[in-house]
Amino acid sequence: MTVRFRVRGLVGAGTGRRGRPGPADVAGQVCSELALDLPDEDLGEYLYDCVDLYRMGSKPRCEEAEYLGMVQDAIDRIERGER
């Protein structure tokens, strides 16, 4: 099974300047790690949608906070270009 994610505003692929990972590489790695951490979740194509379209109360409170925190952390890492 191949999991693909898109992050809004992400342009380009491959390596960036001086052999550093490009934005698509960072997004791919972060999203892959998130998919491994949340194997039972259907994360969809856009990570922002996981947060924007989430129905509050659809999970127990502690799971809900952990899920939303992990997704938001992944979005933040991608935006900062951190793996």
N, C-alpha and C positions, 0 to 999 in steps of 0.2 A: 504494500500500500504506500503510495506516495502522497505526502501532505505538502500542499503549497499554500503559502500565505502572501498576502499583499499588504503593504503598509502605505497609507496615503502619503503622497509627497515623495515617495522613494523613487529615484531615477537612477539608472545606471546599473551596471553589473560588473563582475570581475574585480580586479584589484584596483585600488586607488593609486595615489602618488607614492613613489618610492617603495612599491611592492606591498604596501599596507592593504588590508582587506577593504574592498569597496563596500558601499552601502548595502548592496544586494547580498553580499557574503555575510555581513553582520546580521541582517534581517533573517536570512536563512538559518543561521546557526542559532540565534535567539529563539526563533519560532520552533525549530526542531527540539530544542531543550524544553520549551514550554509544552510541546506535544508529548514528550516523554514524561514530564511531570504530571500532566493531566490526560492520561490515556483514554479515559472514559468520556471526555468532553468533545463535542463537535465545535471546534474553534472557528470554523468558517474561513472564508477567504480574507477578510479584513479583521485584524485584531481590534480595531476601534469598535467594530460592530459587537464584539463580545461584551464590551462595557456598555455601549449605547443602547443595545437592544435587550440587555439582561432584565428579566422580570424579578424584581425584589421579592423575596419570600419564596422563591421556587426551590430553595435549598435550605437546610438547617443553617441558622445564623452563623455558626463558626465556619462551616464550609463555604458559605457565601462570602464572608470576609476574606478568607484565604484565597478563594478562586479569583475574586475581583482584584485583590492585591497582587497576585501573581501575574495576571494579564496586564494590569497597569504597569507593573515593574518591567515586564517585557517590552511594552510600548516605549517606556522611558529609556530603557537601555538602547533600543534601536534608534530612537531620536538623537541620543547622545553619541551613537556610533560605538558603543561598548559591547563587547561580546559577553 
